[in-house]
């Protein structure tokens, strides 16, 4: 579906209020000048909404607020709003009252689990800001960043969003693929694959990631490797010792993702050609694809991407409690969905991005709809449709502002299969002795790739 944006109110579905998206000419001096004035440095509207349910952006805190006693990276996140109570709770009984601010996936969860699924809605906050270096990089990119090779690659500088004024779906997608996130990240996390009958298959993974594009205070051209990853399976026992590692680039057409797998059975490292897309992510029982970790990752080539518009949506936000060490898995991981008592939703403006599978390409999902937070450009939620157009899976990733790196951190993800009645609780850290180790500076490119996997496996 293609739309013309002429400053008029958009309506893409009955009851869904959308906001106009204006196509900006890249590099216009008057546009760049708006960054940091009526727009935030990444292009979000500073103003709140008409009824005040979305507040004006304050950006009053960089790092930990004065009232938060955060002990440093590796410790579990500390709630910046510990005393707040929900303004109201959305249930299956009153869902229609809030339908204009709900996604199709959320509505489907109410329909699937009418007795238990609910959404506690808290006051919305826009209190945290990004470092000045990120803002400076965003201004440079607003004037000069470009898509290349049919949108499979980008040029610009690292350290900030590439397209503060996205003119098309591919530019918006690249913002979500490469938001300003952790430069280095290490953690051990638990995964719970919850079947329809409530049975749980548990997994555990040791992860190490490096985003070369996100080194604090550093701006480089978008050349060479962009990110590195390594995942070592610790549980279940049958897969213990498996290692998947690799790296990717700023241009998928010229340099596709490189990936390798260490097999503990043969004790050999083999390259994994074409790793990504709709391959099953290791250790998840086929419940998610490789390219839906963090909502989306990897090459955009298989879909036609279009900006639908902006929408006010209740999304998981400031989700400190769901990562608390005081919340045990037995209390959090329930049949059908996570325990709503530990969830936090806020009303925020999001970009709505739609991807439709290109003719001649294959993927499990025929259509994908992403909801991208305008303040951070992180993809927060997704609705994924099957080849016949039916809503199949809906997902949400719980983000929180990580004080030590001065940006959002992708935390626990809940990936729901609406047909099977199962879901994956992904990247849980509550019962781990330590949490995310972010920007410690101890991770290097030599800690990834086939040689790294071989050293770890032997």
N, C-alpha and C positions, 0 to 999 in steps of 0.2 A: 504494500500500500504506500503510495507516494502522496505527499501533501505539499501544498504551497503555503508558505508562512508569510502572511501579509499584515501582521500586526493584529489579526482578528482572534477572538477567543476560539480555541480549538475544542472539538468534541469528538473523541474517537470511540466512545461507547456511551450508552445511555447512563446518565447519572455520574459520569466521570468528568470533573472539571479540569480542563487543561489550560496551560498558559502559553502565550504566543512565543515562538522562537524566531528570532530575526537573523537572517543570513548576513553576517558582517564581512566586509572586505578586509582581508588580512593585512595587517601592517598599517591600518589607518591610525594616524597619530592621535585623533580625538578619542578613539576607542582605548588605546593603550593608556591614555591619560586618566581614564575612568578607574583603572585598577588602583585600589587603595583609597578611593574616594567614595562614589556611590556604589561601587562594587568592591568586593574583597580582592586581595591580590591574586586569587585564583579564578576570579570572574563571577563569584556568587553575588546575588543581590544582598546588599547590607540591610535593606529595609525589611521589617517584619511584614506579616500579612494584614489584611484589613481588620480582622476581628481580634488581632493580638495574640492568637494561639500559637503563631510562630513569632518569636521576639526578634527585635533588631539585633544584628550581629554586634557583639561587644568586643570579642577577642581580647578580653582583659587579662587572660592568663597565658603565659608562655612557660611550659613546664609545670611543675607541681604548684598548685595554689597554696597560699600561706597557711591555710587551715588543714592541709593534708600532710600527714606524717608518713611519707613514702621513703622506704629504706634503701632504695636503689634497685637497679636492674637485677633480675633473677628472683625478686620477691613478687608475690601475687599482687595484682593491681589493687589500689585502695580507692574506694568510692569517693568521688568528689561531692556527692549529694546524698549522704547516708541517711538523713532524717526525713527525706521527702516521702510522701504518700501518693498513691495514684489519684489523679483528678477524677477518673471514672474507669470503669471496666467494660470492655466490649465483649458481649456474649452472642451466642446464636440467637437468643431471644430479642436482643436490641440491635443486631447487626445492621439492619436496614437503615437505622437512624444515622449510621456512620458510613454507609456504603460508598459515598463519593470519595472517601479518603482511604479506602481499602483496595488492595490488589485482588486480582482474580484468584491468586494462590491463597491469600488469606481467607477469602470467602469460601473457597473449596475446603479449607481446614475446618471452618465452622460447620459446614455441611457434613463433612466426614465424621467429625467428633463433636456433635452438638451438646453433649452433656459435660464435656471436660475441657475443650479448647476455649480459652479466653485470652483477652489482651488487656493487661493493665496499662493504662495510658498516663504517663507522668508529665509534669511541666517540661516544656521544651527549652533547651539551653544551647546557646551559640557563644560560649565563653572562652574557648581555647583558640589560639592562633598558631600559625606556622612561623618558622624562623625567617628573618629578614632575607637570608640568602635564597630561600625558596621563592620569595616574592620577587626578588631581582631576576631570578632565572625565568619566572613566569612572564615578566615584562619582555625579556629578550625573545622568548619563544612566541609571544603574542605577535611580534613584529616579523619573525623570520622562519618559524618552524613550518615544515611542509611534509606532506605525504609523498612517498615515492613508490615505484613499482606496484601501481594499482592499489595502494593502501597497505601493502604488506611490509612496508618499511617506513621509517620516519627520519627526518633530519631536524636538528635543533641542538639545544644544550641540555645536559642532565641537571638534576637537582631541583627540578620544578615541573609543573604540568606543561605539556607541550602546546595545548590549545585552549587557553582561557576563554576564547570565543569560538567554540566548535561550530563549524558551518555545515557539517554532514555527519552521518553516523560513524564513519570510520575515524574521524577526528575525535569524536566523543568516546569511542571504544578505546582508542589509544590512551586517552586520559585515564580510563579505568584500568587498563593493562599496566600502566606505569604511573600510579600516583606516588606522592612522596611518602615512602614507607621506610621500614627498618633497613639500614645499610647492612648490618649483620644480625642474624637471628639464630639462636640455638634453643632447643627445648626437647623434652620428652613429654609426649602427650598420649592420652588414651582415646580409643575410638569404640563406641558402642553401637553395634548394628542391632536395632530393636525390631524383632519380627512382630507380625500382627497379633500373635498370641501372647506377646509380652516377653518371650524368651529373648535373651541377649547374647550375642556373639561378641566377645571382647577382643580388642587389638591394642597394640602399643607400638609407638614409632619414635625413634630418635631422629630429629630433623636438624638440618643445618642449611641455612640459606644466606645468600649474599646478593644484594642488589647494588651492582656497580654504579648504577645511575643515581643512587641515593646517598652517596657519601656526604656526611654533613659539611656544609660550607664549601663544597667542591663543585665546580661546573666544568664539564668536559663536553666535547662534541659527541653526538650519538654515533659512535663508531665502536666496532669490536663487540665483545660480550656485554650483554645487559644484565643478566642474572645468572646465578649458579644455585644448584640445589643438590641435596643428598639426603635420602631417607633410608634408615636402617630399621628393618622390622624386628621388634623384640617379642611380640606376641601376635598371633597364636604360636604355640611351640612348633607346629608343622612348618611354619614359614620363618622361624627365627634365624637371623643371620642374613636374610636377603637384603641386598643393597641396591637401590636405584639412584643414579647420580647423573648429572649432566649440566649443560648450560645452554643459554640461548642468546640471540643477537638482536640488534635493533632493526634488522631487515631479514624477514623470514624467507623472502624470495631468493635472496643471494646466499643466505646462510641459515638453513633450517636448523631447528633444535637438534642438538647432539645429546644422546643419552646412552647409558650403559647399565647393565645389570650384573651383579655378582650373585651366582647361584651357589648357596652353601653346600648343596648336594654334590656338585661336580667340582666346586672350589675354583670355578673359572669365571672370568669376566667376559661378557659378550656385548657387542653393540646392540642397541634396540632401535632398529630403523623405524622411522615414522612414529616414534613414541609420542602420544598425545591424542588430541581429538576425542573420539568416543571410545577409546580403549578403557577398560575398567581400571580404576585407580587401585593399586596394590593394597591388599589387606582390608578392603571394604565390602567384600562379598558381591561385587558388581552393583553396588547401590549408587555409586556416582562414577562419572567419567573423569578421565584425567583432566580434561579442559574445563571442568566446572569447579575445581578447587579454587577458593577465593572468588567464586561466582564464575569467573572466566579467566583463562590464561592461554597463551600460545597464539598461533597464527590465526588471523581473521579470514583467511582465504575462502572458506567453505560457505560463507553466508553473505547475503546482501544486507547491509546495515543501514538503518534509517532512524533519524531522530523523530520520535512521535511528538514530544513536547515536554513541558514541565508540569508536575502534578504535586499537590500536597498529599503526603502519604504518612500513615503511622508506621514507622520503621523502628527496628531495634537500634537503640542509641544510648550512649553512656552506660553500657551494659557491664558494669563492674561486678554486680552481685552474682551473675551467672558464672563468674570465674573465681569466686571467693573460696578460700580453703575451708571456710566454715560450712560450705554447702557440700554434702556428701553425694556421691553418685546415686546411691539408693534413693535419695530424696529428689534428685534432679531428673534422672532418666526414668521416665514413666512410659507405659504403653501408649502408642499413638503419637505422642509428642512430649517435649520437655515440660516439666512442671511449670505452669504459668506463674506460680508464686515467686519465681526467681527471675522472671523476664521483665524487661523494661522497654516500653515503646514510647516514642515521642513523635510529634508531628513535625515534619521537615519537608522542604521542597526537594524534589528529586528530578533528575533528568530521566525520561523514559526512552529507552533504546531498544529497537526491535531488530532482530536478525532473522531473515528467511533463507532457508537452505537454497543454494544455487542449483540450477538445473545441471545434471551431470555429476554432482557431488553427493556423497553419502555421509550420513550421520544419524545417530539414534534420534536426535531432535530435529524435527522439521521446522520449528520456529522457537525462538528464544526471546524473552522480554526481560530486560535488566532495569533495575531501579538504582540510580547512581546519585549518591548524596552530593548536592551542589556545593556544600561547604568544603568537602574533602576530596571529591571526585573518586571516592571509593565506591565500588559496586557493592550494595548492601543485600539486595534480594534478587531472585530470578524466578520466573515462571517458564518452564520448559515443556514444549508441546510435542506430541508424537507426529508421525508422518501423515496421519489422517486429520490433524488439527485439534485433537483432544488434549486438554491439559493433563499432563502425566506426572510431572514432578515439580515441586516448588521448594525453594531453598531460602534460607536467611543466614547471614554470617554476622555474629555479634561482635561489633567493634567497640573499642574504648580508646580514649586518648591516653597514650603511653607517655608519662611525664618525662622519662629519661631520653626519649628520642623526639619529643615535641611534635608528634603527629599521631594519627590513628593507627591502631594495631588490629589486624584481623584476628579474632579469637575463635571461640567455639562456633562451629557451623552446624545447623540442623537441616538435613536434606530429606525431604518427605516424598515417598512414592505413594501417590494418591490412589493408584490402582491396587497395589499389594497391601496397603495399610501399614507399611513398614517405614522406618526412618533411620538415618545415620546421625548419631551425635559425634561430631568430628572435632579433633583437637581439644579434648577436655584436659584441663590442667589442675582441677580442684584438689585431687588427692595426690598430686605429685609434690615432692618435697620442695621443688623450686619451680618457678614459672618461666616466663620468657626472658632470655638473656639477650638484650637488644643493644646494638651499637657498642659492644665491648671492645671492638677493634682487634680481637684475637683470631678472626677468621680471614683466611687468604685464599686466592684463586687456586693455590696448590692443594687445597683440602677438598677438591672436587675432581670429577672425571675418573677415567678408568684406573689410573695408578693409585689414586686415593682409595677407590673401592677395593683394589687388590690388597693394599696395605692393611685395611681394616678387616678384610675377610680372612687373612692368613694368620 
